[in-house]
Amino acid sequence: MNKFIDDAVKKGYEFIVIEPQECYNDSIVAFDNGRLVYDTERLMDCTRMYYEWEYETAIEWFEYNTLSLTYMKDGPLFFEEDEEYYLTHNDERVTLEVRNKILEDK
């Protein structure tokens, strides 16, 4: 299990978790506005290692199978270090508090 998942469940939140968790839980870096936040760089690394894929294959998989989850109710958010907004959510800024915590833990 993951500390962000555990804490959110204890607080009564319901949200989408990317499966398989044994592959992707290490890429969860925060919980923000009722949603898990995944670091896209870590997510790509986890995908590559778990499935033994090349980087390009991992990106294609993410774009085709995973990225659209962010548009679902309580779907995950995707964080990129160089971006001010969450990936695919131009109206949802990464809060300064969450951003600093993510970068501090890297």
C-alpha positions as MATLAB code, in Angstrom:
seq = 'MNKFIDDAVKKGYEFIVIEPQECYNDSIVAFDNGRLVYDTERLMDCTRMYYEWEYETAIEWFEYNTLSLTYMKDGPLFFEEDEEYYLTHNDERVTLEVRNKILEDK';
ca = [
       0.000    0.000    0.000;
       0.999    3.645   -0.270;
       0.972    6.309    2.478;
      -1.084    8.707    0.342;
      -3.659    6.015   -0.417;
      -3.798    4.905    3.224;
      -4.235    8.439    4.567;
      -6.914    9.339    2.015;
      -8.908    6.149    2.622;
      -8.782    6.756    6.392;
     -10.204   10.244    5.772;
     -13.082    8.750    3.764;
     -12.055    9.768    0.240;
     -12.972    7.691   -2.793;
     -10.699    7.988   -5.829;
      -9.189    6.143   -8.774;
      -5.930    4.238   -8.262;
      -3.905    3.184  -11.307;
      -3.446   -0.583  -11.499;
      -1.433   -2.691  -11.034;
      -0.585   -0.981   -7.770;
       2.631   -2.962   -7.337;
       3.844   -1.202  -10.462;
       2.521    2.321  -10.013;
       2.265    3.096   -6.287;
       5.893    4.240   -6.156;
       5.035    7.061   -8.555;
       2.357    8.570   -6.269;
       3.789   11.779   -4.848;
       0.823   13.565   -3.255;
      -2.912   13.725   -2.638;
      -4.529   16.980   -3.748;
      -8.178   18.026   -3.922;
      -9.402   14.465   -3.383;
      -7.182   12.951   -6.069;
      -3.926   11.034   -6.160;
      -1.034   12.847   -7.819;
       1.395   10.791   -9.893;
       4.812   12.039  -10.986;
       4.894   11.360  -14.734;
       8.652   10.782  -14.815;
       8.410    8.163  -12.064;
       5.316    6.702  -13.719;
       7.251    6.157  -16.963;
      10.147    4.578  -15.059;
       7.799    2.259  -13.149;
       6.065    1.223  -16.367;
       9.350    0.545  -18.152;
      10.741   -1.575  -15.321;
       7.549   -3.511  -14.580;
       6.802   -4.420  -18.197;
      10.422   -4.336  -19.418;
       9.484   -1.862  -22.143;
      11.388    0.807  -24.019;
      10.669    4.416  -23.060;
       8.652    5.094  -26.229;
       6.394    2.107  -25.555;
       5.780    3.297  -21.994;
       4.820    6.767  -23.245;
       2.433    5.325  -25.838;
       0.845    3.110  -23.180;
       0.426    6.070  -20.835;
      -1.082    8.310  -23.501;
      -3.488    5.659  -24.785;
      -4.494    3.830  -21.585;
      -3.809    6.015  -18.561;
      -3.906    9.716  -19.329;
      -7.683    9.796  -19.892;
      -8.285    8.654  -16.284;
      -7.556   12.218  -15.200;
     -10.861   13.355  -16.752;
     -12.921   10.873  -14.740;
     -14.562   11.753  -11.442;
     -11.852   11.534   -8.765;
      -9.311   10.465  -11.393;
      -5.593   10.906  -10.824;
      -3.629   14.074  -11.493;
      -0.284   13.955  -13.276;
       2.582   16.128  -12.086;
       5.542   17.262  -14.152;
       8.258   19.144  -12.315;
       8.617   21.891  -14.916;
       4.890   22.617  -15.243;
       2.834   25.123  -13.274;
      -0.424   23.241  -13.882;
      -1.233   19.556  -13.579;
      -0.862   17.771  -16.891;
      -4.211   17.934  -18.758;
      -5.729   20.305  -16.189;
      -4.973   23.833  -17.301;
      -7.372   25.158  -14.704;
      -5.933   23.221  -11.758;
      -2.687   24.705  -10.560;
      -0.324   22.635   -8.513;
      -0.600   24.380   -5.164;
       2.638   25.801   -3.841;
       2.358   23.654   -0.733;
       1.922   20.437   -2.734;
       4.627   21.402   -5.268;
       7.173   22.156   -2.526;
       6.371   18.888   -0.732;
       6.758   16.867   -3.942;
      10.079   18.499   -4.841;
      11.340   18.197   -1.261;
      10.657   14.438   -1.287;
      12.421   13.854   -4.639;
];
